[in-house]
Amino acid sequence: MKLIAEYLDHALSFERLAAHEKNPTLKADFEKQVAAYRKLAAKRAAELGLEPPMEPEIRTETLPGIRSISTGCPQPKKREF
C-alpha cells in the first residue's frame, strides 16, 4: 500500500507543478509524469488485487499569506441545522 500512496503523492506533486506552469512544453512534460505515476499506482493496485485509485478532485484555494495551494481533498458537506 505504501508504494501506491507514494506514486499518487508524486502524481499530485506533478499536477500542482503543471497547474502553475506557464511554459506549455514543460507543462506537457509534467502532465506526462502525472499519467505515468497514476499508471504505476493502478498497476500496483491490480497486482495487489485492489481496485485502481480514483482520480482526485483537485481544487485550488487561496489562503491569507499564501499564494495558493492545491489539494486532492473534497470540500466537506455543509450541514443544515
C-alpha positions as CSV (number, residue, x, y, z in Angstrom):
1,M,0.0,0.0,0.0
2,K,2.8,2.4,0.8
3,L,4.1,2.2,-2.8
4,I,0.7,3.1,-4.2
5,A,0.4,6.1,-1.9
6,E,3.9,7.2,-2.9
7,Y,3.0,7.0,-6.6
8,L,-0.1,9.0,-6.0
9,D,1.8,11.6,-3.9
10,H,4.3,12.1,-6.8
11,A,1.4,12.4,-9.3
12,L,-0.2,15.1,-7.1
13,S,3.1,17.0,-6.9
14,F,3.4,17.0,-10.7
15,E,-0.2,18.0,-11.0
16,R,0.5,21.1,-8.8
17,L,3.6,21.9,-10.9
18,A,1.6,21.6,-14.1
19,A,-1.2,23.7,-12.8
20,H,1.1,26.7,-12.2
21,E,3.4,26.2,-15.2
22,K,3.2,28.8,-17.9
23,N,5.7,27.1,-20.4
24,P,3.5,24.8,-22.5
25,T,6.3,22.3,-23.2
26,L,7.2,22.0,-19.5
27,K,3.5,21.8,-18.6
28,A,3.0,18.9,-21.0
29,D,6.1,17.1,-19.6
30,F,4.6,17.5,-16.0
31,E,1.3,16.1,-17.2
32,K,3.1,13.1,-18.8
33,Q,4.7,12.4,-15.4
34,V,1.3,12.6,-13.7
35,A,-0.1,10.0,-16.2
36,A,3.0,7.8,-15.7
37,Y,2.7,7.8,-11.9
38,R,-1.1,7.2,-12.0
39,K,-0.4,4.2,-14.3
40,L,2.1,2.8,-11.9
41,A,-0.3,3.2,-9.0
42,A,-3.0,1.4,-10.9
43,K,-0.7,-1.4,-12.0
44,R,0.5,-1.9,-8.4
45,A,-3.1,-1.9,-7.1
46,A,-4.0,-4.6,-9.7
47,E,-1.0,-6.7,-8.6
48,L,-2.3,-6.5,-5.0
49,G,-5.9,-7.3,-6.1
50,L,-7.2,-3.8,-5.2
51,E,-9.4,-1.5,-7.2
52,P,-7.5,1.2,-9.2
53,P,-7.1,4.5,-7.4
54,M,-9.7,7.1,-8.2
55,E,-8.8,10.4,-9.9
56,P,-8.7,13.0,-7.2
57,E,-10.8,16.1,-7.3
58,I,-8.3,18.9,-7.4
59,R,-9.3,22.3,-6.0
60,T,-7.2,25.4,-5.7
61,E,-7.8,27.8,-2.9
62,T,-6.1,30.9,-1.7
63,L,-5.2,31.3,2.0
64,P,-4.2,34.6,3.7
65,G,-0.4,35.0,3.2
66,I,-0.1,32.1,0.8
67,R,-0.4,32.4,-2.9
68,S,-2.4,29.2,-3.5
69,I,-2.5,25.5,-2.7
70,S,-4.0,22.5,-4.4
71,T,-5.4,19.6,-2.6
72,G,-7.0,16.3,-3.6
73,C,-9.4,16.6,-0.7
74,P,-13.1,17.2,-1.5
75,Q,-14.8,20.0,0.3
76,P,-16.7,18.9,3.4
77,K,-20.5,18.8,3.0
78,K,-22.4,21.6,4.7
79,R,-24.7,20.6,7.4
80,E,-28.1,22.1,7.8
81,F,-29.5,22.5,11.3
